[in-house]
Amino acid sequence: MVTNLDGNAAREFGALKARAFDYIRPATVAEALAAFAEAEGDASYIAGGQSLVPALALRLQAPARLIDIGHIAALRGIAVEDGWLRLGALTRHVEAHDHPLIAAHAPLLALAAPHVAHPAIRNRGTLGGSVALADPASEFPAMMLAMEAEIEIAGPAGTRRVPAETFFQDLYQTALEPGELLAALHIPVAQPEHRCAFDEIARRRGDYALVGCGIRLALPRDRVEEARIAFLAVGPTPMRARAAETALAGARLDADAIARAQAALAQDLDPPEDSEVPPAMRLHLSRVLLGRLLGRLRGQIAEAA
Amino acid sequence: MSAPLHVTLTVNGETLSRLIEPRETLADFLRRDLGLTGTHTGCEMGVCGACLVLLDGVPVHACLIFAVQAAGANIATVEGLTESAAVTDLQRAFHERNALQCGFCTPGMLIAAQGLLDRTPMPSRAEIRDALSGNYCRCTGYEAIVDAIETVARKRAAGEAAPRFAEEPA
């Protein structure tokens, strides 16, 4: 397994350089999996590298082998098929920002993208990498929950698809087994009755959010048929707010329903202790953000009527 | 197993082959191996933006890419963009507007600005600020940098080509 060294120690020594590793650039998924197996677990896959390279520089990770999956054609591509949008793992953040198919079929990704880090990071970072890392404060993993996405995983035993709901298991823990590779994200295409909103509260744009939230409402007429609400930065994984969803189901999107959903958040979220932001403040900000987003959707619906 | 690898890549229009140790970042490769010290290394962890280069035309952090990953890619550094006069108008505007003091962040700022104007020829001030959100400047307070980029955007939109430095600006 990767060696965990103390990042502070690396900083003290001024050693912002990765430990030596061997570098392999496979052309196919099968070659990548074989390269990992050969390294007997002491390897990492690298794609955009925007989170991994700093971790290597700080020697928080120090694998003996780096397997660059950035040139595997099968991991690329954005396409719609049978009601699903397939995003190859190597789809870059900037494509979530710009790509017309993503704007049309996965609007939550397009809404979240401008909040992800900074432009140069978005030019390089990949959606697959972000979801595989499963940082609970990241935007894209939480949107997988809100969109009912399925994560395609390639491994020695073949390919499987895992719903986002069971993919995110604990802090940085996912359904990916050692050596497995996130191959693609599958997202059910947005329906005409879907109304989506995303926002976050951060001290500065591009900083880690204090709290973020993505919402997808199915609103065929004037009542909410189904609500999907996912929060980031409020727990060990991206978090679904089921009680708040239930509070909205079947209701008109009026001030009362919004207040009920906000109140229900106390059942959904139990933010951890944190040196910067007390749990009660995070819960409060979550309520504020939920109210803001639902209010925004309500305004849009009123305008469209 | 971590032996140097033969890597071929294009830097500032010139295709090169070099033996590169896998753990060497693109920033270190440009600075140490090629002597292109205009790419600055500040934080070396993707926060400060001083090491931005254009990789296949888009700004990326040279500290967050290993040089071996850039095999086959086309890299432009601030030296290349200076020689080709692609950023001469930006450089002049930075100078005229006092958009730098110590200058450490300036190469990254120029690359970020060039990347922005390629994508968005007439950005709003908010868009300029957003494009610079990953570039730290501890001297200027950013206002002058935003002014300089805004000025160049207008001039380029009006069809004014980047003027070459005929002489050292006064």
Interface residues (C-beta under 8 A of the other chain):
Chain A: L16 K17 A18 R19 A20 F21 D22 Y23 R25 I46 G49 Q50 V53 P54 L56 A57 L58 A64 R65 L66 D68 G70 V94 P114 A117 H118 P119 A120 I121 N123 R124 R204 R205 G206
Chain B: M1 S2 A3 L5 E21 P22 R23 T25 D28 E44 M45 G46 G49 L52 L55 V58 P59 V60 H61 C63 L64 I65 F66 V68 Q69 A71 A112 G115 L116 D130 A131 S133 G134
